[in-house]
Amino acid sequence: MPDKRSLSSAARLYAVQALFQMESAGQPADRVMGEFRNFRIGVCDDEGKHPEADDGLFSRIIDDAVTWQFKIDQATDRGLVEKWPINRIDPVLRALFRAAGAELVVPKTPPKVVISEYVRLAEAFFPDGREAKFVNAVLDHVARDLRPDAFAGGPVSEVRKK
């Protein structure tokens, strides 16, 4: 049985993929979540065994991203360069920002953990690019916007410095 962190990381990955699919195919959340549960999460197929995931976290991210999308998108827009509103950025990054924003708007996970997890996903989705640094900077701003009470001082992104 995978550990809790692996289950949570997989749930976040699946949530980003599901949000991307919902937007690109114009499909509703319940349909996409059902598809992921039946055909992706923990399933064996031609590509091998897909990882198990924390179903509660997967559902919560999708539900909160849908419920709070306007608020999340507004906070993300404020974190982006003014000439690049969220609807003009890469759709994978948009799904990633919405999933992270869902975790930031409902305070169950510390912001530093959320940022770290989604920066790691950005590195996986864009291994040769600078997107991870971009995601780190935008999510630092979004986290401070949505959860100002969680910060006593320094930048949230210190968690990712090497």
N, C-alpha and C positions, 0 to 999 in steps of 0.2 A: 504494500500500500504506500503510495507517495506521501511525502510529508506535507504539512499544512502550507508551507511556503510554495512548494511546487504546484499544489492544487490552486492556490491563489494566483500564482503567475500564469498558469494555464487559463484560468477563468478570465483574466485580464486580456490575454491574447485573443481568446475566442470572442470576448465582448467587442474588441476593436474590429475583428473580422466581421462580426454580426452587424455592427453599426455601419460599416462600410457597405455590406451587402444590402442592408435596409435602404440606404440612400441611393446606391447605384442601380438597384433593381426596383426601387419604389415599393418594397414589400413591407408589410406591417410587422411589428415587433414579435407578436405571438407566433406568427408563421415562421419567421427566421429562427427564433429561439427553439421552436419545435424541431426544425430541420437540424439545428446544431445538436440537440439532444439525441435525435434519432440516427443521424448519419455522420456525426463528426466526433463529438466528445466521447473519448474512451473506446471508439469503434476501430475494429481492424478492417482494412481495405487493401487495395492494390499498393498503396503507399506505405503500408505497415500499420502499426497500432498508434492511434492518436492518443495524446495524453489525457488522463482523467483530469477533471477540474472541479473546483468548489462551485456546485450548482447554485447555491444561495448567493454567492458573490456575483457570479455570471448574471443571474436574474436581476439582482439589485442594480448592477451597473447599467444594464439595458433599460430597466424600468425607470431609474433615476435620470438617465440620459434623455429619455423620451419626455418624461415629466418636466424636467428642468432645462430642456434644450435652449429655450430662448435666453434664460439667465446665464447658462454656460457659454453660449455663443457671444453674448454681450461681454462677459468677462474676458473671453478669449480675444475678442476684437480689441479690447482695451490693452491687451498684452502684445498685440501685433503692431507692426508699423502701420500708421494711419492709411497708407495707400494700399494696404493688403488686408482687406476684411476677410473674415473666416471663409466666406463663400468663394474666395479666389485662390485659396491655398490647395495643395495636393489633397485629394479626397482621403487618402490613408492618414495623413496628418490630421485632417478634420475629424475623422473617426477617433483617432487617438486622443485628441484634445477633448472630445465629447465624453469619452470613457473616463479620462482622468478627471474632467470637470464634474462628472457624476459622483465620483468618490470624494471630491473636494466640497461639493455643495451640501452633501449629507455627511456630517462629521463622525464617521465611524473609524476611519483610518487616519493616522497622523499624516499631515501634508508631506513631510520629508519622505515617508515611505511611498506615498503616491507618486511623487516626483521621481524618485529613484526607480520605481517599477516601470513607469512609462518612458523614462529615458532609456532604460534597458530595452524596452520594446522598440523604440525608435532606432536604436543601434542594430537590432535584429532585422527590422524592415528596410533600413537604409545603411548597410554595412560600409559603403564606400563614401558616404556623404557627410555633410555637416549638420544634418537634420537633428541629431541627438543634442547638440549644443543649442540649437534653435528651440527644440522642445523644452530643454532645461530652462532656458531664459523665459519663455512664454509661460510655462507652468509655474515658475517662481512668482511671476506677476499675478497669474490667475489665483494661486493659492493665497497670496497676500490680500487680494481683492475679496475672495470669497470667505476666507478664514482669518481675518486680521488678528483675532484673539489668540491664534496659535503661535504667534511670533513675538518673541521678547526683544529681538535685536537683529542679529546678522542675517545674511541671505540664507534662504532655505537651501539653495543649490550647493552649499558647502558639503552636503552629504555625498556629492559625486566627485569632489576634487580628489585628484590622485597625487 
